[in-house]
Amino acid sequence: MPPVRTPKKNSSSAKAQPPGLKNSGRAATEKWQSKLTEIWAPQQRVGAVCGSGPYVPALQSSADACPAPVELPANSDAPLPKTEIPSTSKPLPGSSSDVASAPAPSPPKTPIDAVTKRWSVPKGEKEVHFVSDREWEEGWQKKLGTVTKKLTFGYNFILTDQHIEQLASLGPSICRNLTHFEFSYSDVSYTAHNANKLTDDAAARLARMCPSLRVVQLQGADADRLTDATVTAFLANCPNLTSIEITGERAAGAIKEAFFDALREHPNWAPKLKTLRIPGCGSLAHQGRWMKAMRALSRERETLVIELVSVSQVKKWGDWELETFQDKYRKGKVQPW
């Protein structure tokens, strides 16, 4: 008996049937088509609004967003609709277009150094003179600069350690260029505003940060604050020093005989020194040994002139004035006026 051939079904002309529904004629077919219309009609309208075909998955959470997909029966032969994801203007994170459109990273900021800080180094003036404390407060940051060589203080000035700290804050580019540091003590009147309150520590700091100093003048010194340690600091740190003065009406006894011995034993300290102005011994008991050590230094350094200065106050014309006397020694001998 020959085999019975079954004609192949045309998949394109076959109509999808819902599960559990048998082909029972025209009525059943129309019922299924009506059911499909109820399912797909809302999705087609949504697709028209979203502009992406009969079905678009929900991408937004707002009320106008496209609805979520409708699940079909598992055993249905109906063709599944095409799912299209609408394109957005914002590229996905990590994509090539996202990397290309990302702005270039800004270069890292260079940190500001605490020493070079803070303001640009001024040029300043070559010679700066401050008559009063007020002039200093108003102009020390403007007048002092890289070209400043000479710094002097007038009759209405009170010199303190704070002034040395402010000078140091300007940096080595200014301090290293100073060649003259001169403080004058001249006003002892009833209305005087003139004093030297500098200490050994501040003076030693000044010596270290200004190695180019050639002339140092610190009048009005007090033996309780300024001693031979100050003189030693300038001699040891300023090789170009030619003249140094530490004098005052209350400075007697500031220089000990050991200072003369130390300077004699260190000829490399300030080899260009020409003038040393210091107060006297201040003690009759040690006068002999003190003078002997001073004369020995004077003979050792033949070009050095040592001036022993005595300062006192005298009353003239109803007010007070300073009176100064000095004895000069060279090569161990006192020099004539």
Sequence and secondary structure as in RCSB ss.txt:
>XXXX:A:sequence
MPPVRTPKKNSSSAKAQPPGLKNSGRAATEKWQSKLTEIWAPQQRVGAVCGSGPYVPALQSSADACPAPVELPAN
SDAPLPKTEIPSTSKPLPGSSSDVASAPAPSPPKTPIDAVTKRWSVPKGEKEVHFVSDREWEEGWQKKLGTVTKK
LTFGYNFILTDQHIEQLASLGPSICRNLTHFEFSYSDVSYTAHNANKLTDDAAARLARMCPSLRVVQLQGADADR
LTDATVTAFLANCPNLTSIEITGERAAGAIKEAFFDALREHPNWAPKLKTLRIPGCGSLAHQGRWMKAMRALSRE
RETLVIELVSVSQVKKWGDWELETFQDKYRKGKVQPW
>XXXX:A:secstr
          TTT     TT     HHHHHHHHHHHHHHHHHHHHHHHHHTSSS       STTS        TT
  S          SS  TTSHHHHHHS           TTT SS      SEEEEEEHHHHHHHHHHH  TT  E
EEEEEE EE HHHHHHHHHT HHHHTT  EEEE     STT   EE   HHHHHHHHHH TT  EEEE S BTTT
  HHHHHHHHHH TT  EEEE  TB TT S HHHHHHHHH TTSSTT  EEEEE    STTHHHHHHHHHHHHHH
STT EEEEEEEEEEEETTEEEEEEEEEEEETTEEE  
